Amino acid sequence: MLEDGGPPGYRQGLLRTVESLVKPGESFSHGDLVAQDGNFIQSWSQMDAQAGPTRFFDVFLGVYEFPAGGAEAAGTPARVIVSGQCRFPLAAPAAAYVPVGVFVTAKGNQLVEVDPTMTEAEAIGRVCRPVKVGDREVLFELRSRIMQ
């Protein structure tokens, strides 16, 4: 939960969504960061658990919007936000001021990190409101890797 009590995810700006599929038996939470793995979406933790280097950033899709129960017998349609301004909790409170334009990366299903030294290869967006020292969340412009 964020400081305003709401879940991570879309907050403002132009919104673009796509429809993907949830694999039978899988479940996601509103606000999970997801990637498109074949025909189905996978969360950050599911992709990170796969053998070898993570492919999450190469196939990053966006923010999962509607939770699935996990008991479906067939692939269930899922709405995923691929563009818009989203607010997410930081993995750790900001240690320094972070200006607009700095890359944001995923650090968990619903956690992100800002790092001025990061490359675009692991970015899921860019800061769109400055982050002050001690802030616990960030507002950023979400950028889907495969829906650009």
N, C-alpha and C positions, 0 to 999 in steps of 0.2 A: 504494500500500500504506500501511496505517496503522502506527502504532508497535507494535501487537501482531502485525504481520505479515499480518493478514487484509485482505480487500478492504473497500471502503466498503460501507455498507448496514445492514440490520437488525441490532440488537444485543439488545434486550430489550423487555419490555412486551407489551401486547395487540397482536396482529398482525392486519391485515386485508389481503387480497389480492383482485385482480380478474384476469380473463383478457382480454387484448387481442390484437391481431395485429401481427406484424412483416411489413412489405412485402417481397415477393420481392426477393432480391438484397441486402437490408440486413442488417447485423450489428450487434450491441450487445454490450457487456461487462457482466458481473455488476456491479451497483452503479451503472449509468448512470442519471442523472436524466432522466425521459422525460415527454413531453406526448402527449395524444391529439389527433392531427391528422386529422380525418375518420375513416376506418375503421382507421387504422394509428397506431402509436406513432412518435414522432420524438425524437431526443436534443436536448439543449440546443444543441449546435453546429449541428445540422441546422436547428432552428427559428431560431437566431440568424442563419444565413446567408441566410434568405429576405428578399426585398425588403421594405422598410418597417419600421416598428417591430416588435420581437419580440412574438409572441403567446404565447410559451412560458408565461408566468405565468398567462395567462387560461385556458389549457387544460392546466395542469400535472396530471399523473396520479400520478406517484410514482417509485419506484425499481425498475428492471428487475432481475428476479431470475435468470432463466435465459438464458444466451447462446444466440444462434442462429448457425448456421454461415454464413449469407449465400448459400447455394447453393440454397435452396428454390425450387420453381417456383410455389408458391402461398403465400398468406398463412399464416404459421406462428403458432400460438397461443403467447402469451408471458404468464408470470405477472408481475404488477406489484404491489409492496407499496404500498398507499395510506395506511396508518396504522401507527404503531409508533415505537419509539425507534431512531433510526439514528445512526451515527457516520460522519462524513466528514472528510476533510482540509480545512483552511482554505486559501484562496487565498494568504494571507500569515499569518505568525505573529501571534497576538493582540497588539496594541499596548497594550491596556488590559484591565482586569478587565471581564467581561461577565456580568451577573446572569441568573438564570433568567427566562424570559419574553420576552427580546429576540428579534426576528425574525431568521430565517436566510433567505438567498437563494442561488440557484444562480449560480455564476460559471464553470462549465464542466460537462462531462459528469459529472465526479466531484469537483468542487470547489465549496465553499460559502464564504459570507462572513457575518459577523455585524455588524450596524450598528444601534446604538440609535436612530438618526435615520430609519431605513427605515420605509416605510409598508407596510401589509398587502398592497397591490397587487402587490408583487414578492416576497412571502414564500412559502416552501415549508414553513415550520415555525417552531417556537419553541425556544430553548435550554432544555434540561431539566436540565442540570448546569452550574454556573458555569464560565466559561472564565477561566483565569488568564493573566496577562501571559506571553507567550512560548509559550503552547499552540499546537500545530500542527493540532489537530483539535477537533471539537465534537460533543457528544451532543445531539441535538435530537428533538423530537416532530414527526414528519413529518405534514403536512396536505395531502392532495390537494385541488386546487381544484375539480375536477369531481365528486369522489366524497364531498363533505361531507354 
